[in-house]
């Protein structure tokens, strides 16, 4: 049935072209005989040529339409709506531009150029309509304020305020963002892009059991975030087809909606900073809220393993901070008092160096 419809469309198009162009062809051949140069013959010749072309191109056209159907079936309703509106607006603009061209008596300008303009403007309308969905939503969505919202909630502290906080895949899987959001320290709206959601789903469907567990944990975190009323969560349906990597898409989205990327990915952090995109790094936050220790401070720790240097022992605080104890290897699996000698901040976190408390006393007595 589809092949017959395509052949019929080709036949009509070919006949129409034949009616338009065949008279010029007969004129070039100096044939003015009405037996050849008439509407029926011209229509028939054009229809026959295009009918033969349809037999050669039908399978190719069906494959193209199948790919187009699959592409649009995967898109959201808002993508299709704004894309259709963009095409309609583009065709209207092409029609308005083509009105002055119709006054020309030249066939190419009055007939062919308007068709080309229609195709170009329709494509531009579709492209703009589907890539600027968020901007159009802001434009047509009325800005309403809830009665319980105070003035202070809408006040921007300074020019560095960013309403949208975009979550990347790693920080969702990490899970700490849920606890941070519950505390109310984050302002604005958490944005979950569809391409991040698809990556999470891909990880959750992985054949690797570890990846599968991580992906499902990320999906659970998203569901928990959506149920919380402390901070609103929104999804972003737009797509950047020309960009393959998720990290690059996140940076592009942050620039588009003037947002902040929340991550614990070191490389994404550096690339974002290079492109002047603000970043909130969960690992930096975790290091910042760890308790500060100063040389001479006493604490009680349990030596759990040997250090890398001779006679060193290693202990850990409740927040995971590593404490390297000199001569601590002699107290393996024992709880002892230590005195802090120094602290070192590294990219991996804070490291504390200490000595057993009794050794400090022995030094003082001497």
VEXDREN-2710 file (C-alpha; in Angstrom, 1 decimal):
% VEXDREN-2710
k/r/px/py/pz
1/UNK/0.0/0.0/0.0
2/UNK/2.8/2.4/0.9
3/UNK/4.6/1.7/-2.4
4/UNK/1.4/2.5/-4.3
5/UNK/1.0/5.8/-2.5
6/UNK/4.6/6.8/-3.2
7/UNK/4.2/5.8/-6.9
8/UNK/1.0/7.9/-7.1
9/UNK/2.7/10.9/-5.5
10/UNK/5.6/10.6/-8.0
11/UNK/3.1/10.4/-10.8
12/UNK/1.4/13.6/-9.8
13/UNK/4.7/15.4/-9.2
14/UNK/6.1/14.2/-12.6
15/UNK/2.9/15.2/-14.4
16/UNK/3.0/18.7/-12.9
17/UNK/6.6/19.2/-13.8
18/UNK/5.9/17.9/-17.3
19/UNK/3.1/20.5/-17.7
20/UNK/5.5/23.2/-16.6
21/UNK/8.7/22.3/-18.4
22/UNK/7.8/20.3/-21.5
23/UNK/6.6/23.3/-23.5
24/UNK/10.1/24.8/-23.2
25/UNK/11.5/21.5/-24.3
26/UNK/9.3/21.4/-27.4
27/UNK/10.2/25.0/-28.1
28/UNK/13.9/24.2/-28.1
29/UNK/13.2/21.4/-30.6
30/UNK/11.1/23.8/-32.8
31/UNK/8.2/21.5/-32.5
32/UNK/4.9/23.4/-32.5
33/UNK/2.7/20.4/-33.6
34/UNK/-0.2/20.1/-31.3
35/UNK/0.1/16.3/-31.5
36/UNK/3.1/16.5/-29.2
37/UNK/2.9/19.9/-27.6
38/UNK/-0.3/19.6/-25.7
39/UNK/-1.3/19.3/-22.0
40/UNK/-2.1/15.5/-22.1
41/UNK/1.2/14.5/-23.8
42/UNK/3.3/16.8/-21.5
43/UNK/1.6/15.5/-18.4
44/UNK/2.0/11.9/-19.6
45/UNK/5.7/12.2/-20.3
46/UNK/6.5/13.8/-17.0
47/UNK/4.3/11.3/-15.1
48/UNK/5.9/8.3/-16.9
49/UNK/9.5/9.5/-16.2
50/UNK/8.7/10.0/-12.5
51/UNK/6.8/6.7/-12.3
52/UNK/9.9/4.9/-13.5
53/UNK/12.0/6.9/-10.9
54/UNK/9.6/5.8/-8.2
55/UNK/10.2/2.1/-9.0
56/UNK/13.9/2.7/-8.4
57/UNK/13.6/4.8/-5.3
58/UNK/10.6/3.4/-3.4
59/UNK/12.6/1.1/-1.1
60/UNK/15.1/3.9/-0.4
61/UNK/12.3/6.3/0.4
62/UNK/10.6/3.7/2.7
63/UNK/13.9/3.2/4.6
64/UNK/14.2/7.0/5.1
65/UNK/10.7/7.3/6.3
66/UNK/11.2/4.4/8.7
67/UNK/14.3/6.1/10.2
68/UNK/12.4/9.4/10.5
69/UNK/9.5/7.6/12.3
70/UNK/11.9/5.9/14.7
71/UNK/13.6/9.3/15.5
72/UNK/10.4/11.1/16.2
73/UNK/8.9/8.3/18.2
74/UNK/11.8/8.7/20.7
75/UNK/11.2/12.4/21.2
76/UNK/9.1/14.1/23.8
77/UNK/5.8/15.7/23.2
78/UNK/7.3/19.2/23.9
79/UNK/10.0/18.5/21.3
80/UNK/7.4/17.6/18.6
81/UNK/5.1/20.5/19.6
82/UNK/7.8/23.2/19.4
83/UNK/9.3/21.6/16.3
84/UNK/5.9/21.7/14.5
85/UNK/5.3/25.4/15.6
86/UNK/8.8/26.3/14.3
87/UNK/8.0/24.7/10.9
88/UNK/4.7/26.5/10.6
89/UNK/6.3/29.9/11.5
90/UNK/9.1/29.2/9.0
91/UNK/6.6/28.4/6.2
92/UNK/4.7/31.6/6.9
93/UNK/7.9/33.7/6.8
94/UNK/8.9/32.0/3.5
95/UNK/5.4/32.8/2.0
96/UNK/5.7/36.4/3.1
97/UNK/9.2/36.7/1.5
98/UNK/8.0/34.9/-1.6
99/UNK/5.1/37.4/-2.3
100/UNK/7.4/40.0/-3.9
101/UNK/9.1/37.3/-6.0
102/UNK/5.8/36.3/-7.6
103/UNK/5.7/39.7/-9.4
104/UNK/8.7/38.7/-11.5
105/UNK/7.9/37.1/-14.9
106/UNK/11.0/34.9/-14.7
107/UNK/9.9/31.3/-14.0
108/UNK/12.9/30.4/-11.9
109/UNK/12.5/33.4/-9.6
110/UNK/8.7/33.2/-9.2
111/UNK/8.4/29.4/-8.9
112/UNK/11.6/27.7/-7.9
113/UNK/13.0/30.3/-5.5
114/UNK/9.9/30.3/-3.3
115/UNK/10.1/26.5/-3.0
116/UNK/13.7/26.7/-1.9
117/UNK/12.9/29.4/0.6
118/UNK/10.0/27.2/2.0
119/UNK/12.4/24.3/2.6
120/UNK/15.1/26.5/4.1
121/UNK/12.8/28.5/6.4
122/UNK/10.9/25.3/7.5
123/UNK/14.2/23.7/8.5
124/UNK/15.4/26.8/10.4
125/UNK/12.1/27.0/12.2
126/UNK/12.3/23.3/13.2
127/UNK/15.9/23.7/14.4
128/UNK/15.3/26.8/16.4
129/UNK/12.0/25.4/17.8
130/UNK/13.6/22.2/19.1
131/UNK/16.9/23.6/20.4
132/UNK/15.5/26.5/22.4
133/UNK/12.6/24.7/24.1
134/UNK/13.6/25.9/27.6
135/UNK/13.8/29.5/26.4
136/UNK/10.3/29.4/24.9
137/UNK/8.9/27.7/28.0
138/UNK/10.2/30.6/30.1
139/UNK/8.8/33.1/27.6
140/UNK/5.2/31.6/27.6
141/UNK/5.1/30.4/31.2
142/UNK/3.6/33.1/33.6
143/UNK/5.8/33.9/36.5
144/UNK/3.6/33.3/39.5
145/UNK/4.6/33.5/43.1
146/UNK/3.1/31.3/45.8
147/UNK/1.4/33.2/48.7
148/UNK/3.7/31.6/51.2
149/UNK/6.8/32.8/49.4
150/UNK/8.6/35.7/50.9
151/UNK/10.5/38.5/49.2
152/UNK/13.8/37.1/50.5
153/UNK/13.4/33.8/48.7
154/UNK/13.3/35.6/45.3
155/UNK/16.2/38.0/46.2
156/UNK/19.5/37.2/44.5
157/UNK/22.4/37.6/46.9
158/UNK/24.7/38.8/44.2
159/UNK/25.4/38.4/40.5
160/UNK/26.9/34.9/41.1
161/UNK/23.5/33.4/41.9
162/UNK/22.4/30.6/39.6
163/UNK/18.8/29.3/39.8
164/UNK/19.4/26.0/38.0
165/UNK/21.7/23.3/39.5
166/UNK/22.4/20.6/36.9
167/UNK/23.3/17.2/38.2
168/UNK/25.7/15.0/36.4
169/UNK/25.7/11.1/36.4
170/UNK/28.5/10.7/38.8
171/UNK/27.0/12.9/41.6
172/UNK/23.6/11.1/41.3
173/UNK/25.2/7.7/41.7
174/UNK/27.3/9.0/44.6
175/UNK/24.1/9.7/46.5
176/UNK/25.4/12.4/48.8
177/UNK/23.4/15.1/46.8
178/UNK/20.2/13.7/48.3
179/UNK/21.4/14.3/51.9
180/UNK/22.7/17.8/51.0
181/UNK/19.4/18.7/49.3
182/UNK/17.4/17.6/52.3
183/UNK/19.3/20.0/54.6
184/UNK/18.2/22.9/52.5
185/UNK/21.7/24.3/51.8
186/UNK/21.0/24.3/48.0
187/UNK/18.9/27.1/46.5
188/UNK/17.0/27.1/43.2
189/UNK/16.0/24.1/41.1
190/UNK/17.7/20.8/40.5
191/UNK/17.8/20.0/36.8
192/UNK/18.0/16.4/35.5
193/UNK/18.8/16.3/31.8
194/UNK/17.2/13.5/29.7
195/UNK/20.7/12.5/28.4
196/UNK/21.9/12.0/32.0
197/UNK/18.8/9.9/32.7
198/UNK/19.4/7.8/29.6
199/UNK/23.0/7.2/30.7
200/UNK/21.8/6.1/34.1
201/UNK/19.4/3.7/32.5
202/UNK/22.1/2.4/30.3
203/UNK/24.3/1.8/33.4
204/UNK/21.4/0.2/35.3
205/UNK/20.9/-2.3/32.3
206/UNK/24.6/-3.2/32.1
207/UNK/25.7/-6.8/32.1
208/UNK/28.3/-5.8/34.7
209/UNK/26.8/-6.4/38.1
210/UNK/28.7/-3.6/39.8
211/UNK/27.7/-1.1/37.1
212/UNK/24.1/-2.4/37.3
213/UNK/24.0/-1.8/41.1
214/UNK/25.4/1.7/40.7
215/UNK/22.9/2.6/38.0
216/UNK/20.0/1.4/40.0
217/UNK/21.2/3.3/43.0
218/UNK/21.3/6.5/40.9
219/UNK/17.7/5.9/39.7
220/UNK/16.6/5.4/43.4
221/UNK/18.3/8.6/44.4
222/UNK/16.5/10.5/41.6
223/UNK/13.1/9.1/42.8
224/UNK/13.9/10.1/46.4
225/UNK/14.9/13.6/45.3
226/UNK/11.7/14.0/43.3
227/UNK/9.6/13.1/46.4
228/UNK/11.4/15.7/48.6
229/UNK/9.6/19.1/48.9
230/UNK/12.7/21.0/50.2
231/UNK/14.0/21.7/46.7
232/UNK/12.1/21.4/43.3
233/UNK/13.4/19.0/40.7
234/UNK/12.8/19.5/37.0
235/UNK/13.8/17.5/33.9
236/UNK/15.3/19.0/30.7
237/UNK/13.9/17.4/27.5
238/UNK/16.2/19.1/25.1
239/UNK/18.9/17.3/23.2
240/UNK/22.2/18.4/21.6
241/UNK/22.5/16.0/18.6
242/UNK/25.7/17.5/17.4
243/UNK/27.5/16.7/20.7
244/UNK/28.3/13.0/21.5
245/UNK/29.8/13.2/25.1
246/UNK/27.5/13.7/28.1
247/UNK/30.0/16.0/29.9
248/UNK/30.1/18.3/26.9
249/UNK/26.3/18.3/26.8
250/UNK/26.2/19.3/30.4
251/UNK/28.5/22.3/29.8
252/UNK/26.4/23.3/26.8
253/UNK/23.2/23.1/28.9
254/UNK/24.8/25.1/31.7
255/UNK/25.6/27.9/29.3
256/UNK/22.2/27.7/27.7
257/UNK/20.1/28.1/30.9
258/UNK/22.8/29.9/33.0
259/UNK/23.1/27.0/35.4
260/UNK/25.6/25.4/37.7
261/UNK/27.0/21.9/37.3
262/UNK/27.0/19.8/40.4
263/UNK/29.5/17.0/40.2
264/UNK/32.3/15.0/41.9
265/UNK/34.1/14.3/38.6
266/UNK/37.5/16.0/38.8
267/UNK/38.0/16.1/35.0
268/UNK/34.5/17.6/34.4
269/UNK/35.3/20.2/37.1
270/UNK/38.5/21.3/35.4
271/UNK/37.0/21.5/31.9
272/UNK/34.0/23.4/33.2
273/UNK/36.2/25.9/35.0
274/UNK/38.2/26.4/31.7
275/UNK/35.0/27.2/29.9
276/UNK/33.9/29.6/32.6
277/UNK/31.0/27.4/33.7
278/UNK/30.4/27.5/37.5
279/UNK/30.8/24.1/39.3
280/UNK/29.8/22.8/42.7
281/UNK/32.0/19.9/43.6
282/UNK/30.7/17.5/46.2
283/UNK/34.1/16.3/47.2
284/UNK/35.3/19.8/47.8
285/UNK/32.3/20.4/50.0
286/UNK/33.0/17.2/52.0
287/UNK/36.6/18.3/52.6
288/UNK/35.5/21.7/53.6
289/UNK/33.1/20.5/56.3
290/UNK/35.6/18.1/57.9
291/UNK/36.7/19.2/61.3
292/UNK/39.9/21.4/61.4
293/UNK/42.8/20.1/63.5
294/UNK/45.8/22.0/64.7
295/UNK/49.2/20.9/65.7
296/UNK/49.3/19.9/69.4
297/UNK/45.7/18.8/69.5
298/UNK/45.0/15.4/71.3
299/UNK/42.7/12.7/69.9
300/UNK/42.0/9.0/70.4
301/UNK/42.3/6.7/67.4
302/UNK/42.6/3.0/66.6
303/UNK/45.5/1.8/64.5
304/UNK/44.1/-0.4/61.8
305/UNK/47.0/-1.0/59.4
306/UNK/50.7/-0.4/58.7
307/UNK/51.8/2.8/56.9
308/UNK/54.1/3.1/53.9
309/UNK/57.1/4.2/55.9
310/UNK/59.0/2.2/58.5
311/UNK/57.1/1.8/61.9
312/UNK/54.2/4.0/60.7
313/UNK/50.6/3.1/61.6
314/UNK/47.4/4.3/59.9
315/UNK/44.1/5.2/61.6
316/UNK/40.9/6.8/60.3
317/UNK/38.4/9.3/61.7
318/UNK/34.7/8.7/61.4
319/UNK/34.5/11.0/58.3
320/UNK/37.2/8.9/56.6
321/UNK/40.2/11.3/57.2
322/UNK/43.5/9.3/57.3
323/UNK/45.8/9.7/60.3
324/UNK/49.4/8.6/59.9
325/UNK/50.9/7.9/63.3
326/UNK/54.7/7.7/63.7
327/UNK/55.8/4.5/65.5
328/UNK/52.1/3.5/65.4
329/UNK/52.9/0.1/63.9
330/UNK/53.7/-1.1/67.4
331/UNK/50.1/-0.5/68.5
332/UNK/48.4/-2.4/65.7
333/UNK/44.6/-2.9/66.3
334/UNK/44.9/-0.9/69.6
335/UNK/43.2/2.3/70.6
336/UNK/45.7/5.0/71.7
337/UNK/45.9/8.7/72.3
338/UNK/47.9/10.7/69.8
339/UNK/49.0/14.3/69.4
340/UNK/48.7/16.0/66.0
341/UNK/52.0/17.2/64.5
342/UNK/50.8/18.5/61.1
343/UNK/48.0/18.3/58.6
344/UNK/48.2/18.2/54.8
345/UNK/45.4/19.0/52.3
346/UNK/45.6/16.9/49.1
347/UNK/43.4/16.4/46.1
348/UNK/42.2/13.2/47.6
349/UNK/41.3/14.8/50.9
350/UNK/42.9/15.8/54.2
351/UNK/45.7/13.8/55.8
352/UNK/46.8/14.2/59.4
353/UNK/50.2/13.3/60.9
354/UNK/50.5/12.5/64.6
355/UNK/52.6/10.9/67.3
356/UNK/51.6/8.7/70.2
357/UNK/50.8/10.9/73.2
358/UNK/53.2/9.2/75.6
359/UNK/56.1/9.8/73.2
360/UNK/55.4/13.6/73.4
361/UNK/55.3/13.4/77.2
362/UNK/58.7/11.6/77.1
363/UNK/60.1/14.4/75.0
364/UNK/58.8/17.1/77.4
365/UNK/60.2/15.3/80.4
366/UNK/63.6/15.3/78.9
END
